[in-house]
């Protein structure tokens, strides 16, 4: 701790860059993103990156939107929460303890299916600067399957820890400014009073010597023409408002239709990706060594994934065929009994399912 306590660069800036991903499986055209949590910071999710290349080849990681590198920068220079300040030296000491004993787990997720592909654990002990200005580590780390722990590939990561001059502790915990010397707090300047509207005086439309009846008829005629003008203007404004609302409704409906189409495409791609992954990881290959024209029997382990009894349909199909309901129940044994272990005629199906438990016990005995 001597080098860390005497280090003048108590502030730290740690950069984590995801350089390349090498997958053991074919991930051509797949879009992925990364998630991680470091030190006292909340979890971070990177932008989406598109993979390219064949299985076993390293793929450089770049943002699919901006083509920039995938990097996360963490700056630590003290903090102040609820009027409680922490100096950069205190945070630096806690950071050194964290780097010496912990590792950061980087999760890899598929952006199409929202399924986790793997996780890579990166040790951080080499980021401790020990009085140096910069500490840098770069290497490839194994990407493991989250459930089984099987290796899925490697992830190349670059980590850089740069020391910086810290912010003064007194600036973080600075007290409020003192009152003026006379002891009387200064009152804020008065708000400007709103300007009062002045009434404009106008001259009368009628001279004092004119007839009152004529003046009254002229006033009624003027009021009637003014009301017609107001109604005409109101009608024009209503028409403009209806036109604007119609345009807005059309744009909103088009935007909603585009969002619905995008969501439909996303769900289709997600369904296809899930089916592809299930076909890849839920497939069992088994080789049979049997003599010519001699029946052989084999088993396939199957476990009910549900917590209750359920009925399952078993389809025996060649590769590339789609399952269809059979027109009739196929026999579980060949139509003719073998003659001294040799089939007299080829069966209708190359593979047949044995449904009778007693028959299965007799064959496997």
KEBARO-561942 format. One record per residue (C-alpha): residue number from 1; x, y, z; chain. Coordinates in Angstrom, 3 decimals. Layout:
+------+----------+----------+----------+------+
! kero !       px !       py !       pz ! gunu !
+------+----------+----------+----------+------+
!  NUM !        X !        Y !        Z !    A !
...
+------+----------+----------+----------+------+
end
This chain:
+------+----------+----------+----------+------+
! kero !       px !       py !       pz ! gunu !
+------+----------+----------+----------+------+
!    1 !    0.000 !    0.000 !    0.000 !    A !
!    2 !    2.980 !    2.350 !    0.197 !    A !
!    3 !    3.043 !    3.032 !   -3.550 !    A !
!    4 !   -0.714 !    3.555 !   -3.661 !    A !
!    5 !   -0.860 !    5.898 !   -0.665 !    A !
!    6 !    2.072 !    8.013 !   -1.863 !    A !
!    7 !    0.790 !    8.170 !   -5.451 !    A !
!    8 !   -0.039 !   11.742 !   -6.459 !    A !
!    9 !   -2.457 !   10.518 !   -9.139 !    A !
!   10 !   -5.292 !    9.411 !   -6.874 !    A !
!   11 !   -7.963 !    9.739 !   -9.570 !    A !
!   12 !   -8.413 !    6.830 !  -11.982 !    A !
!   13 !   -9.832 !    6.452 !  -15.480 !    A !
!   14 !  -10.346 !    2.840 !  -16.566 !    A !
!   15 !  -11.120 !    2.014 !  -20.213 !    A !
!   16 !  -12.470 !   -1.429 !  -21.134 !    A !
!   17 !  -12.411 !   -2.146 !  -24.872 !    A !
!   18 !  -13.895 !   -5.291 !  -26.451 !    A !
!   19 !  -11.512 !   -5.960 !  -29.338 !    A !
!   20 !  -12.453 !   -9.266 !  -31.016 !    A !
!   21 !  -14.557 !  -12.395 !  -30.575 !    A !
!   22 !  -13.500 !  -15.855 !  -31.750 !    A !
!   23 !  -16.409 !  -18.317 !  -31.782 !    A !
!   24 !  -16.117 !  -22.091 !  -32.144 !    A !
!   25 !  -19.562 !  -22.227 !  -33.801 !    A !
!   26 !  -20.878 !  -20.625 !  -36.978 !    A !
!   27 !  -22.238 !  -17.154 !  -36.082 !    A !
!   28 !  -22.213 !  -15.508 !  -39.515 !    A !
!   29 !  -24.491 !  -12.441 !  -39.588 !    A !
!   30 !  -25.564 !  -12.714 !  -35.942 !    A !
!   31 !  -25.985 !   -9.499 !  -33.943 !    A !
!   32 !  -24.755 !   -9.473 !  -30.341 !    A !
!   33 !  -24.278 !   -7.073 !  -27.456 !    A !
!   34 !  -22.384 !   -7.185 !  -24.146 !    A !
!   35 !  -23.390 !   -6.554 !  -20.530 !    A !
!   36 !  -21.114 !   -6.031 !  -17.546 !    A !
!   37 !  -20.961 !   -4.445 !  -14.112 !    A !
!   38 !  -17.798 !   -2.837 !  -12.732 !    A !
!   39 !  -16.968 !   -1.594 !   -9.221 !    A !
!   40 !  -19.687 !    0.707 !   -7.794 !    A !
!   41 !  -21.179 !    1.590 !  -11.180 !    A !
!   42 !  -24.564 !    0.294 !  -12.373 !    A !
!   43 !  -24.717 !   -2.408 !  -15.078 !    A !
!   44 !  -23.790 !   -1.249 !  -18.588 !    A !
!   45 !  -25.102 !   -2.536 !  -21.931 !    A !
!   46 !  -23.067 !   -1.894 !  -25.087 !    A !
!   47 !  -24.387 !   -1.153 !  -28.550 !    A !
!   48 !  -25.106 !   -3.961 !  -31.018 !    A !
!   49 !  -22.271 !   -5.472 !  -33.059 !    A !
!   50 !  -22.611 !   -7.677 !  -36.153 !    A !
!   51 !  -20.432 !  -10.803 !  -36.434 !    A !
!   52 !  -18.724 !  -11.973 !  -39.613 !    A !
!   53 !  -16.394 !  -14.801 !  -40.548 !    A !
!   54 !  -16.355 !  -18.566 !  -40.195 !    A !
!   55 !  -16.081 !  -20.711 !  -37.089 !    A !
!   56 !  -12.711 !  -20.306 !  -35.380 !    A !
!   57 !  -11.912 !  -16.975 !  -37.042 !    A !
!   58 !  -11.477 !  -13.796 !  -34.995 !    A !
!   59 !  -14.102 !  -11.124 !  -35.688 !    A !
!   60 !  -13.329 !   -7.486 !  -34.877 !    A !
!   61 !  -16.047 !   -5.933 !  -32.754 !    A !
!   62 !  -17.475 !   -2.651 !  -34.043 !    A !
!   63 !  -20.782 !   -0.893 !  -33.515 !    A !
!   64 !  -23.341 !   -1.881 !  -36.143 !    A !
!   65 !  -24.659 !    1.713 !  -36.205 !    A !
!   66 !  -21.613 !    3.994 !  -35.992 !    A !
!   67 !  -18.808 !    1.494 !  -36.809 !    A !
!   68 !  -16.953 !    2.699 !  -33.711 !    A !
!   69 !  -15.132 !    0.446 !  -31.274 !    A !
!   70 !  -16.976 !   -1.089 !  -28.323 !    A !
!   71 !  -15.427 !    0.612 !  -25.305 !    A !
!   72 !  -16.627 !    1.622 !  -21.841 !    A !
!   73 !  -14.878 !    4.367 !  -19.814 !    A !
!   74 !  -15.145 !    4.641 !  -16.021 !    A !
!   75 !  -13.900 !    7.798 !  -14.238 !    A !
!   76 !  -13.333 !    7.787 !  -10.465 !    A !
!   77 !  -12.500 !   11.073 !   -8.738 !    A !
!   78 !  -14.457 !   11.072 !   -5.481 !    A !
!   79 !  -18.156 !   11.697 !   -5.105 !    A !
!   80 !  -20.676 !   13.519 !   -2.949 !    A !
!   81 !  -24.048 !   11.959 !   -2.016 !    A !
!   82 !  -26.542 !   13.479 !    0.481 !    A !
!   83 !  -24.004 !   16.076 !    1.643 !    A !
!   84 !  -21.477 !   13.276 !    2.450 !    A !
!   85 !  -18.291 !   13.747 !    0.420 !    A !
!   86 !  -15.644 !   11.129 !   -0.294 !    A !
!   87 !  -12.175 !   12.154 !   -1.377 !    A !
!   88 !  -10.417 !   10.688 !   -4.392 !    A !
!   89 !   -7.923 !    8.946 !   -2.088 !    A !
!   90 !  -10.731 !    7.041 !   -0.327 !    A !
!   91 !  -12.260 !    5.926 !   -3.618 !    A !
!   92 !   -8.815 !    5.018 !   -4.977 !    A !
!   93 !   -8.109 !    2.756 !   -2.002 !    A !
!   94 !  -11.435 !    0.961 !   -2.402 !    A !
!   95 !  -10.751 !    0.595 !   -6.134 !    A !
!   96 !   -7.335 !   -0.988 !   -5.477 !    A !
!   97 !   -8.932 !   -3.495 !   -3.090 !    A !
!   98 !  -11.554 !   -4.300 !   -5.730 !    A !
!   99 !   -9.009 !   -4.771 !   -8.528 !    A !
!  100 !   -6.753 !   -6.965 !   -6.381 !    A !
!  101 !   -9.434 !   -9.517 !   -5.486 !    A !
!  102 !  -12.176 !   -9.397 !   -8.094 !    A !
!  103 !  -12.859 !  -10.204 !  -11.738 !    A !
!  104 !  -15.336 !   -8.628 !  -14.145 !    A !
!  105 !  -17.845 !  -10.917 !  -15.838 !    A !
!  106 !  -18.695 !   -9.885 !  -19.419 !    A !
!  107 !  -21.944 !  -11.433 !  -20.653 !    A !
!  108 !  -22.538 !  -11.966 !  -24.389 !    A !
!  109 !  -26.177 !  -11.807 !  -25.554 !    A !
!  110 !  -27.872 !  -12.347 !  -28.913 !    A !
!  111 !  -29.734 !   -9.226 !  -30.049 !    A !
!  112 !  -32.137 !  -11.263 !  -32.215 !    A !
!  113 !  -33.245 !  -14.019 !  -29.821 !    A !
!  114 !  -32.430 !  -12.222 !  -26.510 !    A !
!  115 !  -30.648 !  -15.402 !  -25.350 !    A !
!  116 !  -27.317 !  -15.436 !  -23.530 !    A !
!  117 !  -24.524 !  -16.916 !  -25.642 !    A !
!  118 !  -21.776 !  -17.069 !  -23.035 !    A !
!  119 !  -19.841 !  -15.257 !  -20.336 !    A !
!  120 !  -16.151 !  -14.343 !  -20.057 !    A !
!  121 !  -14.410 !  -13.677 !  -16.742 !    A !
!  122 !  -11.528 !  -11.168 !  -16.849 !    A !
!  123 !   -9.194 !  -10.824 !  -13.821 !    A !
!  124 !   -8.346 !   -7.261 !  -12.810 !    A !
!  125 !   -5.325 !   -7.586 !  -10.539 !    A !
!  126 !   -2.898 !   -6.395 !  -13.232 !    A !
!  127 !   -4.713 !   -3.032 !  -13.419 !    A !
!  128 !   -3.240 !   -1.910 !  -10.082 !    A !
!  129 !   -0.795 !    0.854 !  -11.098 !    A !
!  130 !    1.565 !    0.641 !   -8.062 !    A !
!  131 !    2.731 !    4.253 !   -8.518 !    A !
!  132 !    2.913 !    4.156 !  -12.329 !    A !
!  133 !    0.877 !    6.512 !  -14.454 !    A !
!  134 !   -0.599 !    3.847 !  -16.747 !    A !
!  135 !   -1.319 !    0.122 !  -16.330 !    A !
!  136 !   -2.417 !   -1.854 !  -19.403 !    A !
!  137 !   -3.386 !   -5.498 !  -19.955 !    A !
!  138 !   -4.613 !   -7.227 !  -23.102 !    A !
!  139 !   -5.431 !  -10.877 !  -23.683 !    A !
!  140 !   -7.944 !  -13.484 !  -24.820 !    A !
!  141 !  -10.290 !  -14.990 !  -22.261 !    A !
!  142 !  -12.449 !  -18.090 !  -22.584 !    A !
!  143 !  -16.161 !  -17.667 !  -23.299 !    A !
!  144 !  -18.085 !  -20.349 !  -21.400 !    A !
!  145 !  -21.644 !  -21.617 !  -21.716 !    A !
!  146 !  -23.666 !  -20.136 !  -18.808 !    A !
!  147 !  -25.363 !  -23.435 !  -17.840 !    A !
!  148 !  -22.931 !  -26.212 !  -18.756 !    A !
!  149 !  -19.620 !  -24.355 !  -18.561 !    A !
!  150 !  -18.498 !  -25.679 !  -21.956 !    A !
!  151 !  -16.156 !  -23.420 !  -23.974 !    A !
!  152 !  -17.880 !  -21.481 !  -26.762 !    A !
!  153 !  -14.975 !  -19.309 !  -27.938 !    A !
!  154 !  -12.598 !  -16.590 !  -26.800 !    A !
!  155 !  -12.980 !  -12.848 !  -26.226 !    A !
!  156 !  -10.074 !  -10.427 !  -26.632 !    A !
!  157 !  -10.237 !   -7.535 !  -24.152 !    A !
!  158 !   -8.017 !   -4.464 !  -23.678 !    A !
!  159 !   -7.992 !   -2.802 !  -20.224 !    A !
!  160 !   -6.189 !    0.477 !  -19.490 !    A !
!  161 !   -5.955 !    2.256 !  -16.114 !    A !
!  162 !   -4.714 !    5.862 !  -16.315 !    A !
!  163 !   -3.884 !    7.925 !  -13.255 !    A !
!  164 !   -4.974 !   11.565 !  -13.101 !    A !
!  165 !   -4.618 !   14.436 !  -10.635 !    A !
!  166 !   -7.513 !   14.319 !   -8.173 !    A !
!  167 !  -10.047 !   17.014 !   -7.428 !    A !
!  168 !   -9.356 !   18.769 !   -4.128 !    A !
!  169 !  -11.336 !   17.333 !   -1.237 !    A !
!  170 !  -12.332 !   20.810 !   -0.095 !    A !
!  171 !  -14.074 !   21.416 !   -3.393 !    A !
!  172 !  -16.250 !   18.326 !   -2.890 !    A !
!  173 !  -17.208 !   19.256 !    0.674 !    A !
!  174 !  -17.234 !   23.029 !    0.232 !    A !
!  175 !  -19.572 !   24.757 !    2.729 !    A !
!  176 !  -22.204 !   27.220 !    1.542 !    A !
!  177 !  -21.009 !   30.822 !    0.997 !    A !
!  178 !  -20.877 !   32.925 !    4.220 !    A !
!  179 !  -23.417 !   35.718 !    4.808 !    A !
!  180 !  -22.393 !   39.371 !    4.261 !    A !
!  181 !  -20.417 !   41.210 !    6.933 !    A !
!  182 !  -23.377 !   43.285 !    8.190 !    A !
!  183 !  -25.167 !   40.085 !    9.173 !    A !
!  184 !  -28.315 !   40.862 !    7.205 !    A !
!  185 !  -29.024 !   38.490 !    4.397 !    A !
!  186 !  -29.343 !   40.135 !    1.085 !    A !
!  187 !  -32.838 !   40.010 !   -0.250 !    A !
!  188 !  -33.228 !   39.054 !   -3.872 !    A !
!  189 !  -33.887 !   41.899 !   -6.262 !    A !
!  190 !  -37.574 !   42.644 !   -6.642 !    A !
!  191 !  -39.233 !   41.089 !   -9.605 !    A !
!  192 !  -40.141 !   43.539 !  -12.300 !    A !
!  193 !  -43.773 !   44.487 !  -12.087 !    A !
!  194 !  -45.824 !   43.457 !  -15.089 !    A !
!  195 !  -46.613 !   46.275 !  -17.420 !    A !
!  196 !  -50.202 !   47.432 !  -17.174 !    A !
!  197 !  -52.233 !   47.666 !  -20.308 !    A !
!  198 !  -53.375 !   51.211 !  -20.985 !    A !
!  199 !  -56.708 !   51.842 !  -22.527 !    A !
!  200 !  -56.681 !   53.796 !  -25.751 !    A !
!  201 !  -59.286 !   56.525 !  -25.985 !    A !
!  202 !  -61.112 !   56.805 !  -29.281 !    A !
!  203 !  -63.453 !   59.467 !  -30.555 !    A !
!  204 !  -67.178 !   58.778 !  -30.906 !    A !
!  205 !  -68.558 !   57.688 !  -34.266 !    A !
!  206 !  -71.481 !   60.132 !  -34.028 !    A !
!  207 !  -71.312 !   63.792 !  -33.530 !    A !
!  208 !  -73.399 !   65.148 !  -30.685 !    A !
!  209 !  -75.826 !   66.895 !  -33.030 !    A !
!  210 !  -76.973 !   63.778 !  -35.047 !    A !
!  211 !  -80.246 !   61.955 !  -34.644 !    A !
!  212 !  -80.219 !   59.162 !  -32.048 !    A !
!  213 !  -82.421 !   56.795 !  -34.131 !    A !
!  214 !  -80.123 !   56.970 !  -37.124 !    A !
!  215 !  -77.154 !   56.327 !  -34.883 !    A !
!  216 !  -78.876 !   53.296 !  -33.366 !    A !
!  217 !  -79.685 !   51.800 !  -36.794 !    A !
!  218 !  -76.097 !   52.283 !  -37.920 !    A !
!  219 !  -74.821 !   50.608 !  -34.752 !    A !
!  220 !  -77.050 !   47.550 !  -35.294 !    A !
!  221 !  -75.950 !   47.247 !  -38.925 !    A !
!  222 !  -72.292 !   47.471 !  -37.899 !    A !
!  223 !  -72.742 !   44.787 !  -35.209 !    A !
!  224 !  -74.433 !   42.453 !  -37.734 !    A !
!  225 !  -71.616 !   42.748 !  -40.286 !    A !
!  226 !  -68.994 !   42.253 !  -37.543 !    A !
!  227 !  -70.757 !   39.064 !  -36.360 !    A !
!  228 !  -70.737 !   37.689 !  -39.910 !    A !
!  229 !  -67.012 !   38.350 !  -40.234 !    A !
!  230 !  -66.333 !   36.628 !  -36.904 !    A !
!  231 !  -68.381 !   33.560 !  -37.921 !    A !
!  232 !  -66.540 !   33.365 !  -41.243 !    A !
!  233 !  -63.135 !   33.512 !  -39.535 !    A !
!  234 !  -64.217 !   30.887 !  -36.976 !    A !
!  235 !  -65.360 !   28.587 !  -39.790 !    A !
!  236 !  -62.010 !   28.965 !  -41.586 !    A !
!  237 !  -60.087 !   28.185 !  -38.398 !    A !
!  238 !  -62.165 !   25.040 !  -37.818 !    A !
!  239 !  -61.438 !   23.826 !  -41.344 !    A !
!  240 !  -57.707 !   24.413 !  -40.872 !    A !
!  241 !  -57.766 !   22.583 !  -37.526 !    A !
!  242 !  -59.581 !   19.593 !  -39.065 !    A !
!  243 !  -57.052 !   19.427 !  -41.877 !    A !
!  244 !  -54.140 !   19.478 !  -39.394 !    A !
!  245 !  -55.742 !   16.752 !  -37.286 !    A !
!  246 !  -56.292 !   14.601 !  -40.365 !    A !
!  247 !  -52.629 !   14.942 !  -41.394 !    A !
!  248 !  -51.491 !   14.083 !  -37.875 !    A !
!  249 !  -53.787 !   11.056 !  -37.752 !    A !
!  250 !  -52.425 !    9.788 !  -41.071 !    A !
!  251 !  -48.794 !   10.189 !  -39.965 !    A !
!  252 !  -49.480 !    8.485 !  -36.634 !    A !
!  253 !  -51.253 !    5.587 !  -38.352 !    A !
!  254 !  -48.338 !    5.125 !  -40.766 !    A !
!  255 !  -45.849 !    5.217 !  -37.891 !    A !
!  256 !  -47.906 !    2.665 !  -35.951 !    A !
!  257 !  -48.063 !    0.393 !  -39.007 !    A !
!  258 !  -44.277 !    0.596 !  -39.423 !    A !
!  259 !  -43.730 !   -0.237 !  -35.755 !    A !
!  260 !  -46.107 !   -3.203 !  -36.012 !    A !
!  261 !  -44.319 !   -4.484 !  -39.135 !    A !
!  262 !  -40.911 !   -4.116 !  -37.450 !    A !
!  263 !  -42.147 !   -5.984 !  -34.370 !    A !
!  264 !  -43.535 !   -8.764 !  -36.578 !    A !
!  265 !  -40.216 !   -9.141 !  -38.387 !    A !
!  266 !  -38.378 !   -9.146 !  -35.061 !    A !
!  267 !  -40.622 !  -11.875 !  -33.651 !    A !
!  268 !  -40.131 !  -13.986 !  -36.802 !    A !
!  269 !  -36.360 !  -13.640 !  -36.602 !    A !
!  270 !  -36.439 !  -14.445 !  -32.913 !    A !
!  271 !  -38.532 !  -17.564 !  -33.560 !    A !
!  272 !  -36.164 !  -18.703 !  -36.308 !    A !
!  273 !  -33.114 !  -18.073 !  -34.141 !    A !
!  274 !  -34.580 !  -20.017 !  -31.221 !    A !
!  275 !  -35.474 !  -22.918 !  -33.534 !    A !
!  276 !  -31.972 !  -22.898 !  -35.014 !    A !
!  277 !  -30.342 !  -22.947 !  -31.587 !    A !
!  278 !  -32.634 !  -25.698 !  -30.325 !    A !
!  279 !  -31.899 !  -27.767 !  -33.425 !    A !
!  280 !  -28.174 !  -27.244 !  -32.857 !    A !
!  281 !  -27.982 !  -28.031 !  -29.138 !    A !
!  282 !  -30.874 !  -30.535 !  -28.787 !    A !
!  283 !  -29.669 !  -32.907 !  -31.527 !    A !
!  284 !  -28.072 !  -36.256 !  -30.642 !    A !
!  285 !  -26.043 !  -38.172 !  -33.221 !    A !
!  286 !  -25.829 !  -41.943 !  -32.892 !    A !
!  287 !  -24.107 !  -44.455 !  -35.207 !    A !
!  288 !  -25.559 !  -47.993 !  -35.609 !    A !
!  289 !  -23.417 !  -50.975 !  -36.538 !    A !
!  290 !  -25.703 !  -53.817 !  -37.650 !    A !
!  291 !  -25.386 !  -56.749 !  -39.982 !    A !
!  292 !  -27.086 !  -56.914 !  -43.365 !    A !
!  293 !  -30.810 !  -57.816 !  -43.220 !    A !
!  294 !  -30.653 !  -58.184 !  -39.442 !    A !
!  295 !  -32.771 !  -55.990 !  -37.159 !    A !
!  296 !  -31.022 !  -54.041 !  -34.403 !    A !
!  297 !  -32.393 !  -52.048 !  -31.498 !    A !
!  298 !  -31.126 !  -48.881 !  -29.797 !    A !
!  299 !  -32.346 !  -46.454 !  -27.142 !    A !
!  300 !  -32.628 !  -42.660 !  -27.024 !    A !
!  301 !  -32.725 !  -41.053 !  -23.579 !    A !
!  302 !  -35.700 !  -38.741 !  -23.104 !    A !
!  303 !  -36.803 !  -36.932 !  -19.954 !    A !
!  304 !  -40.128 !  -35.214 !  -19.389 !    A !
!  305 !  -39.241 !  -31.506 !  -18.977 !    A !
!  306 !  -42.555 !  -30.715 !  -17.291 !    A !
!  307 !  -43.487 !  -31.203 !  -13.671 !    A !
!  308 !  -46.551 !  -33.291 !  -14.519 !    A !
!  309 !  -47.567 !  -36.102 !  -16.812 !    A !
!  310 !  -47.778 !  -35.175 !  -20.498 !    A !
!  311 !  -48.285 !  -36.853 !  -23.867 !    A !
!  312 !  -45.593 !  -36.563 !  -26.549 !    A !
!  313 !  -45.733 !  -37.332 !  -30.287 !    A !
!  314 !  -42.764 !  -39.187 !  -31.793 !    A !
!  315 !  -42.140 !  -38.779 !  -35.542 !    A !
!  316 !  -39.574 !  -40.949 !  -37.344 !    A !
!  317 !  -38.486 !  -38.949 !  -40.395 !    A !
!  318 !  -35.547 !  -38.662 !  -42.732 !    A !
!  319 !  -33.449 !  -35.516 !  -42.733 !    A !
!  320 !  -35.227 !  -32.647 !  -44.466 !    A !
!  321 !  -38.739 !  -34.060 !  -44.157 !    A !
!  322 !  -41.465 !  -32.239 !  -42.267 !    A !
!  323 !  -43.569 !  -34.052 !  -39.646 !    A !
!  324 !  -47.051 !  -35.005 !  -40.852 !    A !
!  325 !  -49.793 !  -36.971 !  -39.098 !    A !
!  326 !  -49.567 !  -40.641 !  -40.189 !    A !
!  327 !  -52.631 !  -41.991 !  -42.017 !    A !
!  328 !  -52.590 !  -45.181 !  -39.964 !    A !
!  329 !  -50.838 !  -46.645 !  -36.965 !    A !
!  330 !  -47.587 !  -48.259 !  -38.071 !    A !
!  331 !  -46.751 !  -51.738 !  -36.715 !    A !
!  332 !  -44.141 !  -51.864 !  -34.009 !    A !
!  333 !  -42.603 !  -55.129 !  -35.357 !    A !
!  334 !  -41.811 !  -56.283 !  -38.880 !    A !
!  335 !  -44.801 !  -57.774 !  -40.733 !    A !
!  336 !  -43.015 !  -61.137 !  -41.065 !    A !
!  337 !  -40.960 !  -62.771 !  -38.373 !    A !
!  338 !  -37.234 !  -63.086 !  -39.141 !    A !
!  339 !  -36.054 !  -66.503 !  -40.304 !    A !
!  340 !  -33.086 !  -67.443 !  -38.125 !    A !
!  341 !  -32.463 !  -63.737 !  -37.467 !    A !
!  342 !  -32.650 !  -62.711 !  -41.153 !    A !
!  343 !  -35.509 !  -60.565 !  -42.463 !    A !
!  344 !  -37.552 !  -62.257 !  -45.189 !    A !
!  345 !  -38.756 !  -58.950 !  -46.701 !    A !
!  346 !  -37.713 !  -55.330 !  -46.128 !    A !
!  347 !  -40.001 !  -53.493 !  -43.694 !    A !
!  348 !  -42.116 !  -50.535 !  -44.766 !    A !
!  349 !  -40.179 !  -48.187 !  -42.501 !    A !
!  350 !  -36.431 !  -48.146 !  -41.910 !    A !
!  351 !  -36.956 !  -47.075 !  -38.289 !    A !
!  352 !  -39.911 !  -48.182 !  -36.190 !    A !
!  353 !  -40.897 !  -47.212 !  -32.672 !    A !
!  354 !  -41.523 !  -49.988 !  -30.139 !    A !
!  355 !  -44.492 !  -49.066 !  -27.957 !    A !
!  356 !  -45.054 !  -52.310 !  -26.043 !    A !
!  357 !  -43.090 !  -52.338 !  -22.766 !    A !
!  358 !  -43.083 !  -56.145 !  -22.596 !    A !
!  359 !  -41.630 !  -56.426 !  -26.081 !    A !
!  360 !  -38.938 !  -53.876 !  -25.222 !    A !
!  361 !  -37.973 !  -55.786 !  -22.104 !    A !
!  362 !  -37.695 !  -58.990 !  -24.125 !    A !
!  363 !  -35.485 !  -57.349 !  -26.762 !    A !
!  364 !  -33.160 !  -55.680 !  -24.290 !    A !
!  365 !  -32.903 !  -58.676 !  -21.963 !    A !
+------+----------+----------+----------+------+
end
